[in-house]
């Protein structure tokens, strides 16, 4: 007699994006994009809860909270949870909201999905003690990289709350390098000092002056100070072949990336780096800083910068111009580690473990 293994439990999961996010195609953050892709492919029943917007993503049930102050939003949340009866509540990114939700709904396990580092420099002893109490009130925490998780555990070595790593995934079947690639360098990121947009622009301008057949483009919201953004604009205005775009919908960025040969990443700190994996899937060679979790994401498939000095960025770009096909092949191999079907399966298992323990 053949024994049939029981199917894994299918849970009802409430996925809550509490603030400063936009769960729609026009202005989606990297967190919104990851939550959308993960929820869409999850084996569980997912209800997404977010702030009210005009055009949410398609393909998922979405409930939106009207702007009614924190107290009003919590009342709306209470009503939705009473109606939906979830087995698990996942709060994206915001620890104070996760703690508040856990206190309000003690019978439902609450999992916090963190997409960034806990910055040690900002933690006084009191804040560290307060944060530890916050995390102890939860049923689990998910981090998007081992680098993030290990940094967090170094701050809270005695924390008993389960902590997991689930990498952000990418569906490579939805990406395809253009048959005719442009000799273009793309910088995709916020135009601000943390992303080193200014030295990136200066380095791109220098490279274009040496290689007239190449062009460059910086794509990202202007989140830096007016003075900083102005300096970037000045570099762009003075360089023929270099352009600057104030953010684009993700689909437009995707189309541009699939046509570009080089992707330049100059971040001071990345907790994972979705742009790197998307660049690999798009057939773009990656030139990157080695900060935060970038070595974990990029692996040996890209060129790491020695520093964010303009001269070092130019060197990295020159190397990629001369050896582009080699790194594109490595990128295709590297991105398979972050296959969305694999990462979603891992996340689904974390949901089951957390719901069961709760």
Secondary structure, 3 states (H helix, E strand, C coil): CCCCCCCCCCCEEEEEECCCCCCCCCCCCHHHHHHHHHHHHCCCEEEEEEECCCCCCCCCEEEEECCCHHHHHHHHHHHHHHHHCCCEEEEECCHHHHHHHHHHCCCCEEEEEECCCCCHHHCCHHHHHHHHHHHHCCCEEEECCHHHHHHHHHHCCCCCCCEEECCCCECHHHCCCCCCCEEEEEEECCCCHHHCHHHHHHHHHHHHHHCCCCEEEEECCCCCCHHHHHHHHHHHHCCCCEEEECCCCHHHHHHHHHHEEEEEECCCCCCCCHHHHHHHHCCCEEEECCCCCHHHHHCCCCEECCCCCHHHHHHHHHHHHHCHHHHHHHHHHHHHHHEHHHHHHHHHHHHHHHHHHC
